[in-house]
């Protein structure tokens, strides 16, 4: 199978993945008043209700992807999450929306560990930043498309019908996935006598990788901290409407367009530039993320306080989506480069578990609780204060990326020597 054809289809699935996942946050100004949700309930629906099952099951799915037919796993996962995306549209309250979110988490947990494993067997190591960057175009484009759905279809169709339609589209793509052929696994080609590891052996190998590579630990820690801000960002549509005065459909349209364009630019920039950085300097991709985050964080704070519809305000919105696009290619390439090839899907699943169960949960649920608390003290702009506070917490990723980049090469060299021996 042509690796670029595979990359295109997996990117399409990842795009659908993030449209489905983000649609509740994009429809916040519709769903929250319709169902009478509090901020903490909304935080659970956009975070813990989905993230807990997505993260825990993802680790198990990663081990399956290291052992069994990967396209069939992907097809099953897409069908599962699509069915429950449709059920989400029938929700009448907090509980009846939380239950489908849990099953969507189980289905979506299969996609990325399995996809990244297939891509690592399809592209050379020095092109994985590009491949991961293209695959993760699904994040900003998916987020942007979810906002465009709200902006253009939310009023005429209603939020429920949008969930029904997306569920049907996903079911079709899930069936198509079953017809793809699996890729030969590189480590089995290079070592034909090697057999697939058992579940306990995979977990043991992962534990050894984590304890022997500080660069891996620091890269994971940086990603978790960055995701604290992403978790809190589920409240942004509420912030735009309630504290910046935008009309809900208008701001969804504007941010949707910006999300697609700026996010796409960020994915290409992050993937290609991190590959260039790796080839040019004696430092890993985490150092690229260090400089990127260090330079962009101040603007991400300042634009929260300026008047809307000013240049600085819209530049801040653009940079936010651009930085989101830049993140995924470099970081997912790095965690795969710092473990043995036979557990690449498992380490991706473990990384996703940490990003979501710790970072996103703290950001979304913590953001909701903090906003309710600020509102109880009659703080004038609780969403603004919360979003800035959580952005500052995410800024702690900067030293993680710096020190991870400094020791990346030595850790990578030690891994290669150990694996070759």
C-alpha positions, 0 to 999 in steps of 0.5 A: 500500500502506498504510504501516502494513501494510508497517511491521507486516510488515517488523517481523515479519520483523525479529523473526524475523531476531533470533530466528534470529540470537539463538537460538544465544546464548539456547541457550548453556547447551545448545549449548556443552556439547553440542558441547564448544565453548570460549569463543572458539569460541562467540564466533566462532559468535555473532560473526565467523562470522555477522557477517563475511558479514552485514556485507560482503554487507550493503553490496552488498545496500544498493546493490541496494536503491537500484536494484532491486525491494525486496520481491523482494530481501527475499523471497529473503533471508528464504528463504535465511536460513531454509533455513540456520537449519534446517541449523543444527539438524543441526550436529555441531560447530564447523565444521558450525555455522559454515558455516550461520551464514555463509549466514544472515549473507548472507540477513539482510544484505538485510533491514534496508537494504532495509526502511529504504529502503522505510520512508523512502519511506513515512513523512515525515521527522518520523515516521521515528524512530517508524517505525524505532523500531517496526521495531526492536521486532524486536530486543528482542522477537526476543531475548526470544522466543528466550529464551522458546523456550529456557525453555519449549521447550528441554527438551521439544523440544531445541535442534535441533528449535527451529531446524528449526521456525523455519526452516520458519516463515521460509520461509513468510514469505519466500514472502509477501514476494514478493507485496508491491509496492514503494514509489515512491521519493521522490527519483525522484518529486521529481526525475523526470529523476534516474536510478538511480546506478551501483554506483561512483556510489553508493559515491562518494556515500557516501564524500563523505557520510562525509567531509563530515559529522562528525555522521554519523561520530560517530553511526556511531562511537557505535553501534560502541562501543555494540555492543561491549557487545552483542557481549559480551552473548552470554555473559550466559546463561552468566554467569547460570547459571555465576556467578549460580546460575540454572537455565538454563531458568528464567533464559531464561524470566525474561529472555525476558519482561523482554526483550519487555516492557522492549525494547518499552517502550524502542523506543516511548520511543526512537522517540517521544521522539527525534522529540519531542527533534528537534522541541523542541530545536535538536539532533539525536537523537544528543544524546538518546542522549547523555543516555540513555546517560550516565544508564543506564551506571552502573546497567549496571555496578553490577548486575553485582556485587550479589547476584542476586534483589535489586531492583538486580539485576533493575532492571539487567536491565530497564534493559539491555533497555530501553536496547537498545530505545531505541537503534535508532530514533534512530540509524538515523533519524539516519544516513539524515537525514545523507545524500542520499535516493538512497543511504539503503539503502547508508548503512544497510548501511554502518552495519550493516557497522561495527556488526557487523564492528567492534563485535559482532565485537570484543565477542563474539570479544574477550569469548570470548578475554578470558574464556578468558584470565581463566580461565587465571589462575584469576579467580573470576568471569571472565564478570563481569569481562569484561562490566563491562570491555566495558560501560566500553568501550561507554561511550566512545559518550557523547562521540560522541553529545554532539558528534554532537548538537551539530553535527547541525543544521548538517550537516543544513542543509548537506546540504539546501542542497547537495541542493536546489541 
